[in-house]
Amino acid sequence: MNLLKRILTTTVVASVACLLINNSAEAHDFLKNPIKERYGLKSASCYVCHPGSNKAINNAFGLKFKEAFKGKDFTKRVHDAKDLKKKDKEAGEKALDAIEVEMIADFNTAVVEIEKIKMSFAEMAKGGILNGTKLEKTSIAEMGKAQGVEDK
């Protein structure tokens, strides 16, 4: 049980860190420092939350954060704030700061609940969140189809 708990904890840490380094989802850059502080991470792969190169497809763990952030439109709001910053630097920075505060607060709330989720070894492997593994492209395509996302 201790090994499974460690695997799940590692998966949680790496999954959340994945949100930080995904270049296409710039809104998640705000979570970099809170994750480092919470888990003492040095690095992690986006593949923990996203089973393939299409970042619109989430694995079982990534879906938990997508659900927690539903309706917040963080990525769009960050892009809009960056566009605003090009026109009005002070207003754009203020908007980015407000988004960062909200996102970190939502992350801190969501991660506590997500960490409580227990999954079997098989569920983690099939869900694409088992650290050190990657799903077959057909499995990723099936995940994407189930999420309404066509794999590129």
C-alpha positions in Angstrom: 0.0 0.0 0.0 2.9 2.3 0.7 4.3 1.8 -2.8 0.9 2.5 -4.4 0.6 5.7 -2.2 4.0 6.8 -3.3 3.2 6.1 -7.0 -0.1 8.1 -6.7 1.6 11.0 -5.0 4.3 11.1 -7.6 1.7 11.0 -10.3 -0.2 13.8 -8.7 2.9 15.9 -8.4 4.0 15.3 -11.9 0.6 15.8 -13.3 0.2 19.2 -11.7 3.7 20.2 -12.8 2.7 19.3 -16.3 0.3 22.1 -16.2 3.2 24.4 -15.6 5.3 23.6 -18.5 2.8 23.2 -21.3 3.6 26.1 -23.7 0.2 25.9 -25.4 -1.6 26.5 -22.1 0.2 29.6 -20.9 -2.3 30.2 -18.2 -0.8 27.3 -16.3 2.5 29.1 -16.0 1.1 30.7 -12.9 1.1 27.4 -11.1 4.8 26.8 -11.4 5.9 28.2 -8.1 3.0 26.9 -6.0 3.7 23.4 -7.3 7.4 23.7 -6.6 6.7 24.9 -3.1 4.1 22.2 -2.4 6.0 19.2 -3.7 9.6 20.3 -3.9 9.7 19.5 -7.7 12.7 20.0 -10.0 10.9 18.9 -13.2 8.0 16.9 -14.7 6.6 16.0 -18.0 3.3 17.3 -19.5 2.6 13.6 -20.4 1.4 13.1 -16.9 -1.7 15.2 -17.6 -1.8 14.9 -21.3 -1.2 11.4 -22.8 0.1 12.7 -26.1 1.2 15.8 -28.0 -2.3 17.1 -28.4 -2.7 19.1 -25.1 -6.5 19.3 -25.7 -6.7 15.6 -24.7 -6.4 15.0 -21.0 -5.7 11.7 -19.2 -7.7 10.7 -16.1 -5.8 13.0 -13.8 -5.7 16.0 -16.2 -9.5 15.7 -16.5 -9.8 16.4 -12.7 -8.1 19.8 -13.1 -10.1 20.5 -16.2 -13.3 19.8 -14.3 -12.1 21.9 -11.3 -11.3 24.9 -13.6 -14.4 24.5 -15.7 -15.9 27.8 -16.7 -12.9 29.8 -15.6 -11.4 30.1 -19.1 -8.0 30.8 -17.7 -6.1 30.2 -20.9 -8.3 32.6 -22.9 -8.2 35.2 -20.2 -4.4 35.1 -20.1 -4.2 35.5 -23.8 -6.7 38.4 -23.6 -4.7 40.0 -20.8 -1.5 39.7 -22.8 -3.1 41.3 -25.8 -4.3 44.1 -23.5 -0.8 44.5 -22.1 0.5 45.3 -25.6 -1.9 48.2 -25.7 -1.9 49.2 -22.0 1.0 47.7 -20.1 -0.3 48.6 -16.6 -3.9 47.4 -17.3 -2.6 44.2 -18.8 -0.3 43.5 -15.9 -3.1 44.2 -13.5 -5.3 41.7 -15.3 -2.6 39.0 -15.4 -2.0 39.5 -11.6 -5.7 39.1 -10.9 -5.8 35.9 -13.0 -2.8 34.5 -11.2 -4.3 35.1 -7.8 -7.6 33.4 -8.8 -5.9 30.5 -10.5 -3.6 29.8 -7.6 -6.5 29.9 -5.2 -8.5 27.5 -7.4 -5.5 25.2 -7.7 -5.0 25.1 -4.0 -8.6 24.2 -3.5 -8.7 21.6 -6.3 -5.4 19.9 -5.5 -6.5 19.0 -2.0 -9.5 17.2 -3.3 -7.7 15.6 -6.2 -5.0 14.2 -3.8 -7.8 12.3 -2.0 -8.6 10.3 -5.1 -7.5 6.7 -4.8 -6.9 4.7 -8.0 -5.7 1.2 -8.6 -2.4 0.5 -10.4 -4.5 -0.7 -13.4 -6.7 2.4 -13.4 -3.6 4.6 -13.4 -2.0 2.7 -16.3 -5.2 2.7 -18.4 -5.9 6.3 -17.4 -2.6 7.4 -18.8 -1.2 8.7 -15.4 1.2 6.0 -14.5 4.6 7.7 -14.1 7.1 6.5 -16.6 4.6 5.1 -19.1 3.1 6.4 -22.3 -0.2 5.2 -23.9 -0.4 3.8 -27.4 -1.6 6.3 -30.0 -4.9 4.3 -30.4 -5.6 4.7 -26.7 -4.9 8.4 -26.9 -7.2 8.8 -29.9 -9.9 6.9 -28.0 -9.5 9.2 -25.0 -9.7 12.2 -27.2 -12.8 10.9 -29.0 -14.5 10.3 -25.6 -13.6 13.9 -24.7 -14.9 15.3 -28.0 -11.4 16.1 -29.2 -9.9 14.8 -32.4 -6.3 13.8 -32.1 -4.0 15.6 -34.5 
